């Protein structure tokens, strides 16, 4: 058998490119040549949350030669629940002992294979659920359970230090600035919000949370759907979110480091970042305007932004205005932006939908950078607020996606898009049309315009200027047929 050391380094690098993370870690232990080939892949993506051991790992890597391999960085803002460790008196309540669930994930196809093929799918589903519910949730001993609870309490206390002291945040920004090649940052959560959880991996499969689950016996999958977090959860989430954005801006001032160009930010805190800063348990070392300006500096070199804010339904109108101003204040600094995905759920409902502050703020945005790709998911967006934005982006915009968006009168929007935009790709999915005549709503394109069905295909062809006539939209019967006008909006 040929010696692996005899293989050219280029071939070993190529082989390592096909290995998953676990295999790469094993490959590093084989020999020096395989270690050199596997090391970049092992440390390419760094994951952390607000725990002491994560901060210490970041410290070790940032001060070692391995720092050059880190190119992507994920910061989880998840906060552990305020559990007591006691079995709840009500079956509807959730606490640590009843949240432990190590039952194997059984695929539907595996269960169906054990059920006679002649039975309907509904019976298969019943058998599947009965078989799954009958499995024991875990087989841990009393001593293992006590150790798991001690680990849970220990990790929860570590998170509380981030709220009580500024030292962890300052250390984090220092260590993050020492990573010279990070170009992609994710500040996100394991919470299952429908706006950005589609296709997401379960938390128990993620590198960080899978290891934590083995220690404290629970993970975000065990509490995200049923547990209501205490008030301080939002403030700590906002503090972690602010810390990551400020670290990006702080790092941008360092020479010899590559700029962060891609940002995926999923905000789960309630209220603005300034509100979270005002409610910290320690005095801030610098005023909020200076902190916010540091965050804006991190946006100056971004070319791709994915920004999701799905918790604004808990805000008052005044707090929502403050949060919106922060979002656009940061977007205004992204002068090199090429791709933008913006997901925003508004508190505005009912008769107030025509006065959506987000739509008005979107229209009043300063001159947009030459964006080539735009994806929006916004609650209650009047077409007269969106059309001027699209017209401003017309010289460069080539891809437009609208999904899970409430449009006040979808007809003129669809009619005018091909008149003002020369799109190479257009996609609509779950567009809620609001009818001013009957106050009814219609959901169009439930499966998206890429499904290839005649109706969806004709709409997509119209939006991309493949056909001239606008297809009839399937709206509520009380509305008169819409006749597209020849002139473009002023």
C-alpha positions as CSV (number, residue, x, y, z in Angstrom):
1,X,0.0,0.0,0.0
2,X,1.4,3.4,-1.0
3,X,2.4,5.8,1.8
4,X,0.1,8.7,2.2
5,X,3.1,10.9,2.7
6,X,4.1,10.2,-0.9
7,X,1.0,11.9,-2.3
8,X,1.4,15.4,-3.6
9,X,0.1,18.1,-1.2
10,X,-2.2,19.3,-3.9
11,X,-3.9,15.9,-4.1
12,X,-4.3,15.7,-0.4
13,X,-5.9,19.2,-0.4
14,X,-8.3,18.0,-3.1
15,X,-9.2,14.9,-1.0
16,X,-9.7,16.9,2.1
17,X,-12.2,19.1,0.2
18,X,-14.6,16.2,0.0
19,X,-14.5,15.4,3.7
20,X,-17.0,16.5,6.3
21,X,-15.9,18.2,9.5
22,X,-15.8,15.0,11.6
23,X,-13.7,13.2,9.0
24,X,-11.3,16.1,8.7
25,X,-10.7,16.1,12.5
26,X,-9.8,12.4,12.2
27,X,-7.7,13.0,9.2
28,X,-5.6,15.5,11.2
29,X,-4.4,12.6,13.5
30,X,-3.1,10.4,10.7
31,X,0.2,12.0,9.8
32,X,1.8,15.4,9.3
33,X,0.8,15.6,5.6
34,X,-2.8,14.8,6.2
35,X,-2.8,17.2,9.2
36,X,-1.6,20.0,7.0
37,X,-4.3,19.2,4.4
38,X,-7.2,18.9,6.9
39,X,-6.4,21.8,9.2
40,X,-7.8,24.6,7.1
41,X,-11.1,22.8,6.8
42,X,-11.4,22.0,10.5
43,X,-10.9,25.7,11.6
44,X,-12.5,27.4,8.6
45,X,-15.8,28.1,10.5
46,X,-15.8,29.1,14.2
47,X,-19.0,28.8,16.2
48,X,-19.6,30.4,19.6
49,X,-22.2,31.5,22.0
50,X,-22.2,33.4,25.3
51,X,-20.3,30.8,27.3
52,X,-16.9,31.0,29.0
53,X,-15.5,28.0,27.2
54,X,-16.4,29.5,23.8
55,X,-14.6,32.7,24.8
56,X,-11.5,30.7,25.9
57,X,-11.5,28.7,22.7
58,X,-11.6,31.9,20.7
59,X,-8.8,33.3,22.8
60,X,-6.6,30.2,22.1
61,X,-7.2,30.2,18.3
62,X,-6.9,34.0,17.9
63,X,-3.4,33.8,19.5
64,X,-2.2,30.8,17.5
65,X,-1.2,30.2,13.9
66,X,-4.6,28.6,13.4
67,X,-6.2,32.1,13.4
68,X,-5.4,32.5,9.7
69,X,-7.7,29.5,8.8
70,X,-10.9,31.0,10.2
71,X,-12.9,32.5,7.4
72,X,-16.5,32.3,8.7
73,X,-17.8,33.1,12.1
74,X,-21.1,32.3,13.8
75,X,-22.3,33.9,17.0
76,X,-25.4,32.4,18.6
77,X,-27.5,34.8,20.8
78,X,-29.6,32.0,22.3
79,X,-30.2,32.2,26.0
80,X,-30.8,29.2,28.3
81,X,-34.3,29.1,29.9
82,X,-34.9,30.1,33.5
83,X,-35.7,26.6,34.6
84,X,-35.9,25.4,38.2
85,X,-34.9,21.7,37.6
86,X,-38.2,20.4,39.1
87,X,-40.8,18.4,37.4
88,X,-43.7,20.8,36.7
89,X,-47.1,20.2,38.3
90,X,-49.0,20.8,35.0
91,X,-48.4,18.6,31.9
92,X,-48.6,21.8,29.8
93,X,-45.6,23.3,31.6
94,X,-42.0,22.7,30.5
95,X,-38.9,22.4,32.7
96,X,-35.5,20.7,32.5
97,X,-36.4,17.2,33.7
98,X,-39.3,16.8,31.1
99,X,-37.4,18.6,28.3
100,X,-34.7,15.9,28.1
101,X,-35.5,13.9,24.9
102,X,-32.9,11.6,23.3
103,X,-35.3,9.5,21.3
104,X,-33.8,8.7,17.8
105,X,-35.1,10.6,14.8
106,X,-37.1,8.1,12.8
107,X,-37.6,9.0,9.2
108,X,-41.1,8.7,7.7
109,X,-39.8,6.4,5.1
110,X,-38.4,4.0,7.7
111,X,-41.7,3.8,9.5
112,X,-43.6,3.4,6.3
113,X,-41.4,0.5,5.3
114,X,-42.6,-1.3,8.4
115,X,-46.2,-0.7,7.7
116,X,-48.2,-2.6,5.0
117,X,-48.2,-0.7,1.7
118,X,-52.0,-1.1,1.3
119,X,-52.7,1.1,4.3
120,X,-53.4,4.8,3.7
121,X,-50.8,7.4,4.6
122,X,-53.0,8.6,7.5
123,X,-52.8,5.2,9.2
124,X,-49.0,5.2,8.6
125,X,-48.8,8.6,10.3
126,X,-50.8,7.2,13.3
127,X,-48.5,4.2,13.6
128,X,-45.5,6.4,13.3
129,X,-46.6,8.7,16.1
130,X,-47.6,5.8,18.4
131,X,-44.3,4.0,17.9
132,X,-42.4,7.2,18.5
133,X,-44.3,8.2,21.6
134,X,-43.9,4.7,23.1
135,X,-40.1,5.0,23.1
136,X,-38.4,6.0,26.4
137,X,-37.2,9.6,26.2
138,X,-33.8,8.7,27.7
139,X,-32.0,6.1,29.8
140,X,-29.8,8.2,32.0
141,X,-29.1,7.2,35.6
142,X,-29.9,9.5,38.5
143,X,-26.2,10.5,38.9
144,X,-26.0,11.4,35.2
145,X,-29.2,13.5,35.5
146,X,-27.7,15.3,38.5
147,X,-24.5,16.0,36.6
148,X,-26.5,17.2,33.6
149,X,-28.4,19.7,35.8
150,X,-25.2,20.9,37.4
151,X,-23.8,21.6,33.9
152,X,-27.0,23.4,32.9
153,X,-26.8,25.7,35.9
154,X,-23.1,26.3,35.3
155,X,-23.7,27.3,31.7
156,X,-26.7,29.5,32.6
157,X,-24.6,31.3,35.2
158,X,-21.9,31.9,32.6
159,X,-24.4,33.6,30.3
160,X,-25.5,35.9,33.1
161,X,-22.0,37.3,33.4
162,X,-22.3,38.7,29.9
163,X,-25.2,40.8,31.2
164,X,-23.6,41.7,34.5
165,X,-20.2,42.8,33.2
166,X,-18.7,44.4,30.2
167,X,-15.5,42.4,30.4
168,X,-16.7,39.4,28.3
169,X,-17.8,41.7,25.5
170,X,-14.6,43.6,25.5
171,X,-12.5,40.4,25.4
172,X,-14.6,39.0,22.6
173,X,-14.1,42.1,20.4
174,X,-10.3,41.9,21.1
175,X,-10.1,38.3,20.1
176,X,-12.3,38.6,17.1
177,X,-10.1,41.4,15.7
178,X,-7.2,39.1,15.8
179,X,-8.7,36.8,13.2
180,X,-7.2,38.2,10.0
181,X,-9.2,36.3,7.3
182,X,-12.8,36.3,8.4
183,X,-15.0,37.6,5.6
184,X,-18.4,36.1,6.5
185,X,-20.3,36.5,9.8
186,X,-23.5,35.0,11.1
187,X,-25.2,36.4,14.2
188,X,-28.2,34.2,14.6
189,X,-30.2,31.9,16.8
190,X,-31.6,28.4,17.0
191,X,-35.1,29.7,17.6
192,X,-37.6,28.3,15.1
193,X,-39.0,31.5,13.5
194,X,-40.8,30.6,10.2
195,X,-39.1,33.5,8.4
196,X,-35.7,32.1,8.5
197,X,-35.9,28.5,9.8
198,X,-36.9,26.9,6.5
199,X,-34.4,24.2,5.7
200,X,-32.4,24.9,8.8
201,X,-30.6,22.0,10.6
202,X,-31.8,21.0,14.0
203,X,-29.7,22.5,16.8
204,X,-28.6,19.1,18.0
205,X,-26.8,18.6,14.7
206,X,-24.9,21.9,14.9
207,X,-21.2,21.7,16.0
208,X,-21.6,23.9,19.1
209,X,-25.0,22.8,20.4
210,X,-24.5,19.1,19.8
211,X,-21.5,19.2,22.2
212,X,-23.5,21.3,24.8
213,X,-26.4,19.0,24.6
214,X,-24.2,16.1,25.6
215,X,-23.2,18.1,28.7
216,X,-26.5,19.6,29.9
217,X,-28.8,16.9,28.3
218,X,-31.0,19.5,26.6
219,X,-30.7,21.9,23.7
220,X,-32.6,24.6,21.8
221,X,-34.7,22.0,20.0
222,X,-36.1,21.0,23.4
223,X,-37.3,24.4,24.5
224,X,-37.8,26.7,21.5
225,X,-41.3,25.8,20.6
226,X,-42.9,25.8,24.0
227,X,-41.0,27.9,26.5
228,X,-41.7,31.6,27.1
229,X,-38.5,33.4,28.0
230,X,-38.2,35.8,30.9
231,X,-37.9,39.5,30.2
232,X,-34.2,39.6,30.6
233,X,-33.8,37.1,27.8
234,X,-34.5,39.7,25.2
235,X,-32.0,42.1,26.7
236,X,-29.3,39.5,26.8
237,X,-30.0,38.5,23.2
238,X,-29.8,42.2,22.2
239,X,-26.6,42.6,24.0
240,X,-25.1,39.6,22.2
241,X,-26.4,40.9,18.9
242,X,-24.9,44.4,19.6
243,X,-21.6,42.8,20.7
244,X,-21.1,41.0,17.4
245,X,-22.0,44.0,15.2
246,X,-19.7,46.2,17.3
247,X,-16.9,43.7,17.0
248,X,-17.2,43.8,13.2
249,X,-16.9,47.6,13.2
250,X,-14.0,47.4,15.7
251,X,-12.1,44.9,13.6
252,X,-12.6,47.0,10.4
253,X,-10.2,49.7,11.9
254,X,-7.4,47.2,12.1
255,X,-4.7,47.1,9.4
256,X,-3.7,43.7,7.9
257,X,-7.2,42.1,8.2
258,X,-9.6,41.2,5.5
259,X,-12.9,43.0,5.6
260,X,-16.1,41.2,6.4
261,X,-18.2,41.3,3.2
262,X,-21.1,39.0,4.1
263,X,-23.4,39.4,7.1
264,X,-26.3,37.2,8.1
265,X,-28.1,38.9,11.0
266,X,-31.2,37.3,12.6
267,X,-32.4,39.6,15.4
268,X,-34.5,37.9,18.1
269,X,-34.4,40.7,20.7
270,X,-37.5,42.7,21.4
271,X,-37.0,46.4,20.8
272,X,-34.1,48.4,19.5
273,X,-30.5,47.8,20.3
274,X,-30.4,51.1,22.0
275,X,-33.2,49.9,24.3
276,X,-31.2,46.8,25.2
277,X,-28.1,49.0,25.9
278,X,-30.1,51.2,28.2
279,X,-31.2,48.2,30.2
280,X,-27.8,46.7,30.8
281,X,-26.9,45.7,34.3
282,X,-23.6,47.7,34.1
283,X,-22.7,51.2,33.0
284,X,-21.5,51.4,29.4
285,X,-17.9,52.5,28.8
286,X,-19.0,54.8,25.9
287,X,-22.2,56.6,24.9
288,X,-24.7,54.9,22.6
289,X,-24.0,57.2,19.6
290,X,-20.3,56.2,19.6
291,X,-21.3,52.5,19.9
292,X,-23.8,52.8,17.0
293,X,-21.2,54.6,14.9
294,X,-18.8,51.7,15.5
295,X,-21.5,49.2,14.3
296,X,-22.0,51.3,11.1
297,X,-18.3,51.1,10.3
298,X,-18.7,47.4,10.1
299,X,-21.3,47.8,7.3
300,X,-19.1,50.0,5.1
301,X,-17.4,47.0,3.3
302,X,-20.4,44.6,3.2
303,X,-21.5,43.4,-0.2
304,X,-24.1,40.9,0.9
305,X,-26.6,41.4,3.8
306,X,-29.3,39.1,5.1
307,X,-31.1,40.9,7.8
308,X,-34.1,39.4,9.6
309,X,-36.1,41.1,12.3
310,X,-39.0,38.8,13.4
311,X,-39.8,40.0,16.9
312,X,-41.2,43.5,16.3
313,X,-44.7,42.2,16.9
314,X,-44.1,42.8,20.7
315,X,-43.2,46.5,20.3
316,X,-45.2,49.7,20.7
317,X,-45.3,52.0,17.7
318,X,-42.7,54.3,19.3
319,X,-40.3,51.4,20.0
320,X,-40.8,50.1,16.5
321,X,-39.9,53.5,15.0
322,X,-36.6,53.4,17.0
323,X,-35.8,49.8,15.8
324,X,-36.5,50.7,12.2
325,X,-34.3,53.8,12.3
326,X,-31.5,51.6,13.6
327,X,-31.9,49.1,10.8
328,X,-31.8,51.7,8.1
329,X,-29.1,53.6,9.9
330,X,-26.9,50.6,9.5
331,X,-28.0,49.9,5.9
332,X,-27.2,53.5,4.9
333,X,-23.5,52.8,5.7
334,X,-23.4,49.8,3.3
335,X,-22.3,51.8,0.3
336,X,-20.8,48.7,-1.5
337,X,-23.9,46.5,-1.1
338,X,-24.7,44.2,-4.0
339,X,-27.2,41.7,-2.5
340,X,-29.8,42.5,0.2
341,X,-32.3,40.2,1.9
342,X,-34.6,42.0,4.3
343,X,-37.2,40.2,6.4
344,X,-39.3,42.4,8.7
345,X,-42.5,41.6,10.6
346,X,-44.4,44.8,11.5
347,X,-46.8,45.5,14.4
348,X,-49.1,47.4,12.1
349,X,-52.4,45.6,11.6
350,X,-55.9,46.2,10.4
351,X,-56.8,49.7,9.2
352,X,-53.3,51.0,10.1
353,X,-51.7,49.0,7.3
354,X,-51.6,51.9,4.9
355,X,-49.4,53.8,7.3
356,X,-46.7,51.2,7.7
357,X,-43.7,53.0,9.0
358,X,-41.3,50.5,7.5
359,X,-42.6,51.0,4.0
360,X,-42.4,54.8,4.3
361,X,-38.8,54.5,5.7
362,X,-37.9,52.2,2.9
363,X,-39.1,54.7,0.4
364,X,-37.2,57.6,2.1
365,X,-33.9,55.7,2.2
366,X,-31.0,57.8,0.9
367,X,-29.6,56.9,-2.5
368,X,-29.3,53.2,-2.7
369,X,-26.0,51.5,-3.6
370,X,-26.0,49.6,-6.9
371,X,-27.9,46.5,-5.6
372,X,-28.1,43.6,-8.0
373,X,-30.2,41.2,-6.0
374,X,-33.1,42.2,-3.7
375,X,-35.3,39.9,-1.6
376,X,-38.0,41.3,0.7
377,X,-40.4,39.8,3.2
378,X,-42.3,42.6,4.8
379,X,-45.6,42.9,6.6
380,X,-48.1,45.4,5.0
381,X,-46.2,47.0,2.2
382,X,-48.3,49.4,0.1
383,X,-47.4,49.1,-3.6
384,X,-46.9,52.9,-3.8
385,X,-44.1,52.6,-1.2
386,X,-42.3,49.8,-3.0
387,X,-42.5,50.9,-6.6
388,X,-40.4,54.1,-6.1
389,X,-37.7,51.9,-4.4
390,X,-37.7,49.5,-7.4
391,X,-37.5,52.4,-9.8
392,X,-34.5,53.8,-8.0
393,X,-32.7,50.4,-8.2
394,X,-33.7,49.8,-11.8
395,X,-30.2,50.5,-13.4
396,X,-28.6,47.6,-11.6
397,X,-31.3,45.4,-10.1
398,X,-31.4,42.0,-12.0
399,X,-33.0,39.7,-9.4
400,X,-36.1,40.3,-7.3
401,X,-37.7,38.0,-4.8
402,X,-40.9,38.8,-2.8
403,X,-42.0,36.2,-0.3
404,X,-44.4,36.1,2.7
405,X,-45.2,39.8,2.0
406,X,-48.5,41.6,2.5
407,X,-49.0,44.0,-0.4
408,X,-51.8,46.6,-0.4
409,X,-53.1,46.0,-4.0
410,X,-50.8,43.6,-5.8
411,X,-52.2,44.4,-9.2
412,X,-50.4,47.7,-10.1
413,X,-47.1,46.3,-8.5
414,X,-47.1,43.3,-10.8
415,X,-48.2,45.4,-13.8
416,X,-45.4,47.9,-13.4
417,X,-42.4,45.7,-12.4
418,X,-41.5,44.8,-16.0
419,X,-42.0,48.4,-17.1
420,X,-39.4,49.7,-14.8
421,X,-37.1,46.7,-14.2
422,X,-35.1,44.5,-16.6
423,X,-35.0,41.4,-14.5
424,X,-33.1,38.2,-15.2
425,X,-34.8,36.4,-12.4
426,X,-38.1,37.2,-10.6
427,X,-39.7,35.1,-7.9
428,X,-43.0,35.6,-5.9
429,X,-44.2,33.3,-3.1
430,X,-47.0,33.7,-0.6
431,X,-47.9,37.2,-1.6
432,X,-50.9,38.4,0.5
433,X,-53.1,40.8,-1.5
434,X,-55.1,43.2,0.6
435,X,-58.3,44.4,-0.9
436,X,-59.4,47.9,0.1
437,X,-62.9,47.3,-1.3
438,X,-63.9,44.2,0.8
439,X,-61.1,44.0,3.4
440,X,-60.5,40.5,2.2
441,X,-57.2,38.9,1.6
442,X,-55.9,36.6,-1.1
443,X,-52.7,34.6,-0.9
444,X,-51.1,34.2,-4.3
445,X,-48.4,31.9,-5.5
446,X,-48.5,29.5,-2.5
447,X,-45.9,27.3,-4.1
448,X,-43.9,30.1,-5.7
449,X,-43.5,31.1,-9.3
450,X,-40.7,28.5,-9.9
451,X,-43.0,25.5,-9.8
452,X,-43.4,25.4,-13.6
453,X,-47.2,25.3,-13.6
454,X,-48.9,27.3,-16.4
455,X,-50.2,30.1,-14.3
456,X,-47.1,30.7,-12.3
457,X,-44.9,30.3,-15.3
458,X,-46.9,33.0,-17.2
459,X,-46.5,35.4,-14.3
460,X,-42.8,34.8,-14.1
461,X,-42.4,35.2,-17.9
462,X,-44.3,38.5,-17.7
463,X,-42.1,39.8,-14.9
464,X,-39.0,39.0,-16.9
465,X,-40.3,40.6,-20.1
466,X,-40.8,37.3,-21.9
467,X,-44.4,38.1,-22.7
468,X,-46.1,41.4,-23.0
469,X,-49.6,40.8,-21.6
470,X,-50.0,40.6,-17.9
471,X,-51.8,37.4,-16.7
472,X,-55.1,37.8,-14.8
473,X,-54.4,37.6,-11.1
474,X,-56.7,35.4,-9.1
475,X,-58.1,37.8,-6.6
476,X,-61.4,38.1,-4.7
477,X,-64.5,38.2,-6.7
478,X,-65.7,41.6,-5.4
479,X,-62.9,43.5,-7.2
480,X,-63.2,44.7,-10.7
481,X,-60.7,43.3,-13.3
482,X,-57.5,45.3,-13.2
483,X,-56.4,46.9,-16.5
484,X,-52.7,47.7,-16.6
485,X,-51.8,51.2,-17.6
486,X,-49.3,51.9,-20.4
487,X,-47.4,54.6,-18.6
488,X,-44.8,53.9,-15.9
489,X,-45.2,55.4,-12.5
490,X,-43.7,58.8,-12.0
